[in-house]
């Protein structure tokens, strides 16, 4: 009797472990979820690259898929997503596009003519109606994050002859005080020129530029009295008093840092017309 109970306990533990198996979507263009393990079954969702999910059941129904000339073998598996935002309680996917290796979801930026995705970049959520202005989308990256040295991809939604991506940055002044800081993001700036990004693959992938310490600290010539007045107007007497004896912008607690990084995507259509969109990343300063 005891042996029988032990076997049951082992089976329950095994099934629970299987139900807790976590995998990630590795399909570049997303993975379709169906209501039954068949290509002809109803589509109920599409999971983006990097989506975390749970394997609930292996169907043993084998399937071969050809992707970009490569044969991929696998089977249908029953899954559920681990994130409530995905809202997939249960469904079936082809596990040839799943991996146990943890993948980060990509930042996805939608324009009418193309979609820009960026790997491994976290931003603070912003209401859509507050982030778009004159073909520019504004977003703030999380503390410690930067769009430098990231892989980006431009997925076109119409025919084109050429896609180019350019990058520039903006430096601003911050006044530091052992934690708190006064950021003059609405005062004067140093703005670099646009530099083209190198295309990594024919599939319209690019890698963003990384900046040197010198580039982070570059600024324009300014009048220090004007700076002190700007600090007083923006943050008050306490902050202007901190820099009353400063004789250059290199004098602590004055600091210079990148406050924005811009990406400009230029798509030329088949008639030679250019469509330009800009993504502006606001960078937290003073830390």
Phi, psi and omega in degrees: 000317180297320179297318180299316179297320179296321179296317178299317180298320179295319179296319179296317179297319180296315180295322179295318179298319178297319183293336181266009181291120183258132174223174186228146179286123180252001180291124184302320184259015180095164185234128182281135174254131181242160183279349175216159182283070181203144178296335180272358182286162182295135175282129180245346179189168172225122183264134182283160176308134178089356180296131177274136179216169182247132174277120181262329186197138172264125187277340187067010176268105186285154181207139174245135180231139176258120182234115183052041177083358181253132179278126180241125183252145179186206179210167176282136176230147176272133185225165166218149181277153181265353181251124182301332182295334180285330173058044173241101183288323178192147179181181183241139176225162175276122187277004173293343178248031174240154178216150176278345179289130181294127178242144177269139177293148182270145171288128183243125182238116186263126167243167181294325187265337181200167178240133177252128175242144181229129181282141167054053176223121181259134178235158173283138180295136179228138178298133186305320185292346181257359188246357183244131179205123176050054178064020176239132175256126179256136175209153181251127180281154179292157181304129181089352180265157176206144176281007177289148172055041180247152175271127178236155179224139177250116180256112185282147179248005176208168181294147182210164175252335181201143173234129178232150177230135180236158182222142171214168179223162181232130177255143178227170180262140174230145175250123187257150180211065177051048178130285176294159178207157178248112184259125180265063183283349179249017179252224183273154183221160162259130179237126181283171174277162176289135176238134181289145175269145180281130177288130182273319181222169178289351181271023175065043172258142180226160175242129182287156180283148171255148184255145177280168178300323179297319180292325177295330188256004181287138177213168179274165175287132181224161174272124184297328178293322175297321179297315181298322177293319179296320179294318179297317181291325184277322190231347176109175184298321182307316185284323178292328178293331179296334184244017184297334181258006181292140178242003174196166179287354178266002180274122176298139014266020175284134177225154176240136183208157174293128179251337177213145170234130184248142169241132177242121179257126181241117178247125178259123182277181186292342178266004179089002178281140182255134176246122183241133175227147183236139173246122181250118179259119176274128186255124176302135184250168170079008181233000000 
